[in-house]
Amino acid sequence: MIEVLDSRSVHDLLSDLAGVDNSAYVYFVNKELDNCQDAAVVSAVHAYYAEFLPEDLVLIIQAKNDNIIKYLTDDAAITNAASWFPKKDQLGELSDEYYFKCVVIDKQGVCWRNY
């Protein structure tokens, strides 16, 4: 027999998982960059973030992989997310390709966001 479940968002799934393993997750997306066809813009964005992101995080962004990072505490997740992913208004005149929408999710849901 097939059991039909309600559709769940990534936020809900990560919150459920955080409750199981007592952790927090940083989830970030940038559809504008992922869909950008201008190689010069993509290279410029990667170079911008390479200035301050850890190398493995830049590689995740370049590969367009699922962008989820697990942390043991909310504090660690929030501290890193806030230092890595500026709010849109903090980017000044930079194009939308530079903005990563980012949230930190714990067992109670979204506990930090950059928007």
N, C-alpha and C positions, 0 to 999 in steps of 0.2 A: 504494500500500500504506500502511496506517495503522500507525504505530509506537506502541505502548503504552508509556508511561513510568510510573515509580513516582510516586505522589502525593508532592508536596513541600509542606512548610509554608512560611509566610511567612518564618520565620527562615532556613530552608535557602535559599530563593530570594535573600534579601537577602545572605546570606553568600556565595553564588555570585557575585552581582553585585559585592560588595565586592572579591572576588578579581580580577574582571575590570578594574574601574576604580580599584583601590587606594584605597578609601575606607572610611568607616564610616557606619552608618545608625542613627538613633534611630527606634524604632518604639514607638508608644504607643496604647493602647486604653482605653476606659472604657464598657463595655457597659451598666453601670448608668445612666450619664448619657444615653447614646444612647437607651435604652428608657424613660427617665423621662417620665411623663405630667404631672407637676406643674410647671407653668410657673414657679411661684415658686421651686422648688428649682433648676430649670435656670438661671434668671436669677441666683440667689444663687451658684451654682458659677461661672458665667461672670464675675461681678463679683469673686469671690475670686481667680480666676486672672488677671484683668485688672490686678490690683494689682502683679504681678511678671513676667508673661509678655510677650514682645514682641507687639505688636498683630497682626501677621500670624499668629502662632501661635494667638492667641485666636480669630481668624477661622476658622482651620482647625477648631478645636474646635467652634465654633458651627455650622459647616456640616456637621459629621459626615463630613468627607472622610476618605480614607485618610490615616492619620497616620504618615507616613514623612518624615524629614528627612535629607538627605545631608550629610556632612561630609568634609573632606579628611583628617582625622586622628582616631584613636581618642580622643586627649586632648581635642580640641575637642568631640567628641560626648559623651563622658562628663562633662566639666565642665558643659556646658549641660543635659544630661538630669538630672544630679544636682541642679542648682539649680532646675530647673523642676518636677520631678515627685517630691514627697516620698514617703517610704515610708508605708505605711498607718498604722503606729503613730505617725508624726509628725503625723498629722492630728487626733489627739486624739478628741474626741467628734463630729467631723463625720461625716455620713452617707456611705455607700458611693459615692454619686454624686460625691464629691469626689476619689476615688482613681483615678488613671490608672496602669494597669499599664504599665511602661516597660522597654525593653531597648535596649542598644546592641549592634549586631552588626557584626563585621568579618569578614575572610576566613576566620578560624578559628572563627567562630560567635559566640555571646553572650559579650561581654567585660565587661558590667555589667548589673545589673538592680536595680530598686527593690523587690524582694520576696524 
